[in-house]
Amino acid sequence: MSRKEETEWHHIAYPHEISEANFPVNVVKQLKLDGRKYALARTKDGFFVLDDACPHAGGSISGGWCDGKGNIICPLHRYGFNLRTGKNASGTGTSTRAYLTDLRTDGLYLGLPKSKWWLW
């Protein structure tokens, strides 16, 4: 998501929910927000959110894992996607959308583009 787009911040987790004891490094969990599913990943570099549908075969990437190189690996066909950009880790093929996250004192926030009324 371009930082120039207007962003709407959504509180998605409290500090105890994202502690390392409850959410270890290199783990991926599914996040549901407003009827949409996202893949929430934690790495040594922080928290990342991507759409939870692999663009290759539509499988849920939240059932996958992080490879330690900054990629989320889809469990269906082992396609990798960069957690920061959503681009295919091989540099070819399809990509998924990556979203902004912000870790604050009261928990983790997800930044989504503000919806435009003319796009309804």
PyMOL commands that place a pseudoatom at each C-alpha (Angstrom):
pseudoatom trace, name=CA, resn=MET, resi=1, chain=A, elem=C, hetatm=0, pos=[0.000, 0.000, 0.000]
pseudoatom trace, name=CA, resn=SER, resi=2, chain=A, elem=C, hetatm=0, pos=[1.346, 3.390, -0.902]
pseudoatom trace, name=CA, resn=ARG, resi=3, chain=A, elem=C, hetatm=0, pos=[2.007, 5.576, 2.098]
pseudoatom trace, name=CA, resn=LYS, resi=4, chain=A, elem=C, hetatm=0, pos=[0.396, 8.395, 0.097]
pseudoatom trace, name=CA, resn=GLU, resi=5, chain=A, elem=C, hetatm=0, pos=[-2.989, 6.680, 0.285]
pseudoatom trace, name=CA, resn=GLU, resi=6, chain=A, elem=C, hetatm=0, pos=[-5.158, 7.698, 3.195]
pseudoatom trace, name=CA, resn=THR, resi=7, chain=A, elem=C, hetatm=0, pos=[-4.875, 5.055, 5.900]
pseudoatom trace, name=CA, resn=GLU, resi=8, chain=A, elem=C, hetatm=0, pos=[-7.475, 3.876, 8.373]
pseudoatom trace, name=CA, resn=TRP, resi=9, chain=A, elem=C, hetatm=0, pos=[-5.933, 2.225, 11.454]
pseudoatom trace, name=CA, resn=HIS, resi=10, chain=A, elem=C, hetatm=0, pos=[-7.625, -0.795, 13.068]
pseudoatom trace, name=CA, resn=HIS, resi=11, chain=A, elem=C, hetatm=0, pos=[-6.652, -2.170, 16.488]
pseudoatom trace, name=CA, resn=ILE, resi=12, chain=A, elem=C, hetatm=0, pos=[-6.136, -5.901, 15.909]
pseudoatom trace, name=CA, resn=ALA, resi=13, chain=A, elem=C, hetatm=0, pos=[-4.352, -7.258, 18.993]
pseudoatom trace, name=CA, resn=TYR, resi=14, chain=A, elem=C, hetatm=0, pos=[-3.624, -6.399, 22.610]
pseudoatom trace, name=CA, resn=PRO, resi=15, chain=A, elem=C, hetatm=0, pos=[-0.056, -6.606, 23.969]
pseudoatom trace, name=CA, resn=HIS, resi=16, chain=A, elem=C, hetatm=0, pos=[-0.631, -9.943, 25.754]
pseudoatom trace, name=CA, resn=GLU, resi=17, chain=A, elem=C, hetatm=0, pos=[-1.994, -11.497, 22.530]
pseudoatom trace, name=CA, resn=ILE, resi=18, chain=A, elem=C, hetatm=0, pos=[1.180, -10.682, 20.626]
pseudoatom trace, name=CA, resn=SER, resi=19, chain=A, elem=C, hetatm=0, pos=[3.689, -11.512, 23.352]
pseudoatom trace, name=CA, resn=GLU, resi=20, chain=A, elem=C, hetatm=0, pos=[6.353, -13.951, 22.209]
pseudoatom trace, name=CA, resn=ALA, resi=21, chain=A, elem=C, hetatm=0, pos=[4.797, -16.602, 24.478]
pseudoatom trace, name=CA, resn=ASN, resi=22, chain=A, elem=C, hetatm=0, pos=[1.448, -16.322, 22.651]
pseudoatom trace, name=CA, resn=PHE, resi=23, chain=A, elem=C, hetatm=0, pos=[2.781, -15.475, 19.200]
pseudoatom trace, name=CA, resn=PRO, resi=24, chain=A, elem=C, hetatm=0, pos=[6.292, -16.888, 18.600]
pseudoatom trace, name=CA, resn=VAL, resi=25, chain=A, elem=C, hetatm=0, pos=[8.673, -15.592, 15.934]
pseudoatom trace, name=CA, resn=ASN, resi=26, chain=A, elem=C, hetatm=0, pos=[8.204, -17.010, 12.404]
pseudoatom trace, name=CA, resn=VAL, resi=27, chain=A, elem=C, hetatm=0, pos=[4.597, -17.989, 13.060]
pseudoatom trace, name=CA, resn=VAL, resi=28, chain=A, elem=C, hetatm=0, pos=[1.617, -16.984, 10.900]
pseudoatom trace, name=CA, resn=LYS, resi=29, chain=A, elem=C, hetatm=0, pos=[-1.961, -16.594, 12.142]
pseudoatom trace, name=CA, resn=GLN, resi=30, chain=A, elem=C, hetatm=0, pos=[-5.209, -15.791, 10.406]
pseudoatom trace, name=CA, resn=LEU, resi=31, chain=A, elem=C, hetatm=0, pos=[-6.796, -12.433, 11.149]
pseudoatom trace, name=CA, resn=LYS, resi=32, chain=A, elem=C, hetatm=0, pos=[-10.435, -11.688, 10.316]
pseudoatom trace, name=CA, resn=LEU, resi=33, chain=A, elem=C, hetatm=0, pos=[-11.539, -8.080, 10.061]
pseudoatom trace, name=CA, resn=ASP, resi=34, chain=A, elem=C, hetatm=0, pos=[-14.754, -6.714, 8.555]
pseudoatom trace, name=CA, resn=GLY, resi=35, chain=A, elem=C, hetatm=0, pos=[-15.466, -9.934, 6.663]
pseudoatom trace, name=CA, resn=ARG, resi=36, chain=A, elem=C, hetatm=0, pos=[-11.981, -10.198, 5.142]
pseudoatom trace, name=CA, resn=LYS, resi=37, chain=A, elem=C, hetatm=0, pos=[-9.188, -12.595, 5.991]
pseudoatom trace, name=CA, resn=TYR, resi=38, chain=A, elem=C, hetatm=0, pos=[-5.558, -11.598, 6.388]
pseudoatom trace, name=CA, resn=ALA, resi=39, chain=A, elem=C, hetatm=0, pos=[-2.355, -13.452, 7.195]
pseudoatom trace, name=CA, resn=LEU, resi=40, chain=A, elem=C, hetatm=0, pos=[-0.622, -11.930, 10.238]
pseudoatom trace, name=CA, resn=ALA, resi=41, chain=A, elem=C, hetatm=0, pos=[3.025, -12.935, 10.571]
pseudoatom trace, name=CA, resn=ARG, resi=42, chain=A, elem=C, hetatm=0, pos=[5.598, -12.286, 13.251]
pseudoatom trace, name=CA, resn=THR, resi=43, chain=A, elem=C, hetatm=0, pos=[9.311, -12.336, 12.469]
pseudoatom trace, name=CA, resn=LYS, resi=44, chain=A, elem=C, hetatm=0, pos=[12.396, -11.075, 14.291]
pseudoatom trace, name=CA, resn=ASP, resi=45, chain=A, elem=C, hetatm=0, pos=[11.803, -7.814, 12.384]
pseudoatom trace, name=CA, resn=GLY, resi=46, chain=A, elem=C, hetatm=0, pos=[8.231, -7.285, 13.601]
pseudoatom trace, name=CA, resn=PHE, resi=47, chain=A, elem=C, hetatm=0, pos=[4.666, -7.912, 12.458]
pseudoatom trace, name=CA, resn=PHE, resi=48, chain=A, elem=C, hetatm=0, pos=[3.473, -8.095, 8.863]
pseudoatom trace, name=CA, resn=VAL, resi=49, chain=A, elem=C, hetatm=0, pos=[0.063, -8.476, 7.240]
pseudoatom trace, name=CA, resn=LEU, resi=50, chain=A, elem=C, hetatm=0, pos=[-0.786, -9.803, 3.773]
pseudoatom trace, name=CA, resn=ASP, resi=51, chain=A, elem=C, hetatm=0, pos=[-4.040, -10.835, 2.130]
pseudoatom trace, name=CA, resn=ASP, resi=52, chain=A, elem=C, hetatm=0, pos=[-4.793, -14.402, 3.217]
pseudoatom trace, name=CA, resn=ALA, resi=53, chain=A, elem=C, hetatm=0, pos=[-5.309, -15.798, -0.264]
pseudoatom trace, name=CA, resn=CYS, resi=54, chain=A, elem=C, hetatm=0, pos=[-2.410, -17.085, -2.296]
pseudoatom trace, name=CA, resn=PRO, resi=55, chain=A, elem=C, hetatm=0, pos=[-2.726, -15.434, -5.718]
pseudoatom trace, name=CA, resn=HIS, resi=56, chain=A, elem=C, hetatm=0, pos=[-1.428, -18.612, -7.354]
pseudoatom trace, name=CA, resn=ALA, resi=57, chain=A, elem=C, hetatm=0, pos=[-4.103, -21.079, -6.233]
pseudoatom trace, name=CA, resn=GLY, resi=58, chain=A, elem=C, hetatm=0, pos=[-6.318, -19.203, -3.757]
pseudoatom trace, name=CA, resn=GLY, resi=59, chain=A, elem=C, hetatm=0, pos=[-5.180, -21.198, -0.742]
pseudoatom trace, name=CA, resn=SER, resi=60, chain=A, elem=C, hetatm=0, pos=[-4.953, -19.689, 2.717]
pseudoatom trace, name=CA, resn=ILE, resi=61, chain=A, elem=C, hetatm=0, pos=[-1.385, -18.519, 3.307]
pseudoatom trace, name=CA, resn=SER, resi=62, chain=A, elem=C, hetatm=0, pos=[-2.081, -18.127, 7.017]
pseudoatom trace, name=CA, resn=GLY, resi=63, chain=A, elem=C, hetatm=0, pos=[-1.680, -21.909, 7.184]
pseudoatom trace, name=CA, resn=GLY, resi=64, chain=A, elem=C, hetatm=0, pos=[1.909, -21.461, 6.058]
pseudoatom trace, name=CA, resn=TRP, resi=65, chain=A, elem=C, hetatm=0, pos=[5.053, -20.315, 7.824]
pseudoatom trace, name=CA, resn=CYS, resi=66, chain=A, elem=C, hetatm=0, pos=[7.834, -17.728, 7.676]
pseudoatom trace, name=CA, resn=ASP, resi=67, chain=A, elem=C, hetatm=0, pos=[11.115, -18.906, 6.217]
pseudoatom trace, name=CA, resn=GLY, resi=68, chain=A, elem=C, hetatm=0, pos=[13.398, -16.639, 8.245]
pseudoatom trace, name=CA, resn=LYS, resi=69, chain=A, elem=C, hetatm=0, pos=[14.365, -14.682, 5.105]
pseudoatom trace, name=CA, resn=GLY, resi=70, chain=A, elem=C, hetatm=0, pos=[11.383, -12.334, 5.263]
pseudoatom trace, name=CA, resn=ASN, resi=71, chain=A, elem=C, hetatm=0, pos=[8.987, -14.489, 3.248]
pseudoatom trace, name=CA, resn=ILE, resi=72, chain=A, elem=C, hetatm=0, pos=[5.718, -16.213, 4.014]
pseudoatom trace, name=CA, resn=ILE, resi=73, chain=A, elem=C, hetatm=0, pos=[5.462, -19.659, 2.458]
pseudoatom trace, name=CA, resn=CYS, resi=74, chain=A, elem=C, hetatm=0, pos=[2.105, -20.859, 1.113]
pseudoatom trace, name=CA, resn=PRO, resi=75, chain=A, elem=C, hetatm=0, pos=[1.346, -24.369, 2.375]
pseudoatom trace, name=CA, resn=LEU, resi=76, chain=A, elem=C, hetatm=0, pos=[-0.201, -25.539, -0.926]
pseudoatom trace, name=CA, resn=HIS, resi=77, chain=A, elem=C, hetatm=0, pos=[2.636, -25.252, -3.409]
pseudoatom trace, name=CA, resn=ARG, resi=78, chain=A, elem=C, hetatm=0, pos=[5.424, -23.681, -1.333]
pseudoatom trace, name=CA, resn=TYR, resi=79, chain=A, elem=C, hetatm=0, pos=[5.252, -20.332, -3.129]
pseudoatom trace, name=CA, resn=GLY, resi=80, chain=A, elem=C, hetatm=0, pos=[6.986, -17.612, -1.141]
pseudoatom trace, name=CA, resn=PHE, resi=81, chain=A, elem=C, hetatm=0, pos=[5.876, -13.993, -0.805]
pseudoatom trace, name=CA, resn=ASN, resi=82, chain=A, elem=C, hetatm=0, pos=[7.898, -11.131, 0.623]
pseudoatom trace, name=CA, resn=LEU, resi=83, chain=A, elem=C, hetatm=0, pos=[6.288, -10.001, 3.881]
pseudoatom trace, name=CA, resn=ARG, resi=84, chain=A, elem=C, hetatm=0, pos=[7.156, -6.337, 3.310]
pseudoatom trace, name=CA, resn=THR, resi=85, chain=A, elem=C, hetatm=0, pos=[6.025, -6.022, -0.303]
pseudoatom trace, name=CA, resn=GLY, resi=86, chain=A, elem=C, hetatm=0, pos=[3.769, -9.000, -1.063]
pseudoatom trace, name=CA, resn=LYS, resi=87, chain=A, elem=C, hetatm=0, pos=[5.845, -9.763, -4.174]
pseudoatom trace, name=CA, resn=ASN, resi=88, chain=A, elem=C, hetatm=0, pos=[6.629, -13.324, -5.196]
pseudoatom trace, name=CA, resn=ALA, resi=89, chain=A, elem=C, hetatm=0, pos=[9.937, -14.239, -3.540]
pseudoatom trace, name=CA, resn=SER, resi=90, chain=A, elem=C, hetatm=0, pos=[11.274, -15.720, -6.779]
pseudoatom trace, name=CA, resn=GLY, resi=91, chain=A, elem=C, hetatm=0, pos=[10.844, -12.363, -8.527]
pseudoatom trace, name=CA, resn=THR, resi=92, chain=A, elem=C, hetatm=0, pos=[8.383, -13.791, -11.015]
pseudoatom trace, name=CA, resn=GLY, resi=93, chain=A, elem=C, hetatm=0, pos=[4.696, -14.539, -11.070]
pseudoatom trace, name=CA, resn=THR, resi=94, chain=A, elem=C, hetatm=0, pos=[1.874, -13.100, -9.074]
pseudoatom trace, name=CA, resn=SER, resi=95, chain=A, elem=C, hetatm=0, pos=[1.948, -10.992, -5.933]
pseudoatom trace, name=CA, resn=THR, resi=96, chain=A, elem=C, hetatm=0, pos=[-0.342, -10.432, -2.995]
pseudoatom trace, name=CA, resn=ARG, resi=97, chain=A, elem=C, hetatm=0, pos=[-1.085, -7.207, -1.162]
pseudoatom trace, name=CA, resn=ALA, resi=98, chain=A, elem=C, hetatm=0, pos=[0.957, -6.176, 1.878]
pseudoatom trace, name=CA, resn=TYR, resi=99, chain=A, elem=C, hetatm=0, pos=[-0.431, -3.795, 4.498]
pseudoatom trace, name=CA, resn=LEU, resi=100, chain=A, elem=C, hetatm=0, pos=[1.037, -1.430, 7.049]
pseudoatom trace, name=CA, resn=THR, resi=101, chain=A, elem=C, hetatm=0, pos=[1.275, -2.400, 10.722]
pseudoatom trace, name=CA, resn=ASP, resi=102, chain=A, elem=C, hetatm=0, pos=[2.018, -0.228, 13.741]
pseudoatom trace, name=CA, resn=LEU, resi=103, chain=A, elem=C, hetatm=0, pos=[3.021, -1.564, 17.155]
pseudoatom trace, name=CA, resn=ARG, resi=104, chain=A, elem=C, hetatm=0, pos=[1.805, 0.835, 19.851]
pseudoatom trace, name=CA, resn=THR, resi=105, chain=A, elem=C, hetatm=0, pos=[1.701, 0.701, 23.641]
pseudoatom trace, name=CA, resn=ASP, resi=106, chain=A, elem=C, hetatm=0, pos=[-1.905, -0.550, 23.574]
pseudoatom trace, name=CA, resn=GLY, resi=107, chain=A, elem=C, hetatm=0, pos=[-1.285, -3.239, 20.952]
pseudoatom trace, name=CA, resn=LEU, resi=108, chain=A, elem=C, hetatm=0, pos=[-0.949, -3.874, 17.248]
pseudoatom trace, name=CA, resn=TYR, resi=109, chain=A, elem=C, hetatm=0, pos=[-2.706, -1.884, 14.530]
pseudoatom trace, name=CA, resn=LEU, resi=110, chain=A, elem=C, hetatm=0, pos=[-3.394, -2.698, 10.888]
pseudoatom trace, name=CA, resn=GLY, resi=111, chain=A, elem=C, hetatm=0, pos=[-3.390, 0.111, 8.334]
pseudoatom trace, name=CA, resn=LEU, resi=112, chain=A, elem=C, hetatm=0, pos=[-5.942, -0.289, 5.559]
pseudoatom trace, name=CA, resn=PRO, resi=113, chain=A, elem=C, hetatm=0, pos=[-6.638, 2.160, 2.755]
pseudoatom trace, name=CA, resn=LYS, resi=114, chain=A, elem=C, hetatm=0, pos=[-9.690, 4.305, 3.495]
pseudoatom trace, name=CA, resn=SER, resi=115, chain=A, elem=C, hetatm=0, pos=[-12.563, 3.216, 1.312]
pseudoatom trace, name=CA, resn=LYS, resi=116, chain=A, elem=C, hetatm=0, pos=[-13.875, 5.704, -1.204]
pseudoatom trace, name=CA, resn=TRP, resi=117, chain=A, elem=C, hetatm=0, pos=[-17.623, 6.157, -1.339]
pseudoatom trace, name=CA, resn=TRP, resi=118, chain=A, elem=C, hetatm=0, pos=[-17.529, 6.087, -5.154]
pseudoatom trace, name=CA, resn=LEU, resi=119, chain=A, elem=C, hetatm=0, pos=[-16.031, 2.593, -5.122]
pseudoatom trace, name=CA, resn=TRP, resi=120, chain=A, elem=C, hetatm=0, pos=[-18.964, 0.944, -3.350]
for i in range(1, 120): cmd.bond("trace and resi %d" % i, "trace and resi %d" % (i + 1))
show_as sticks, trace
zoom trace
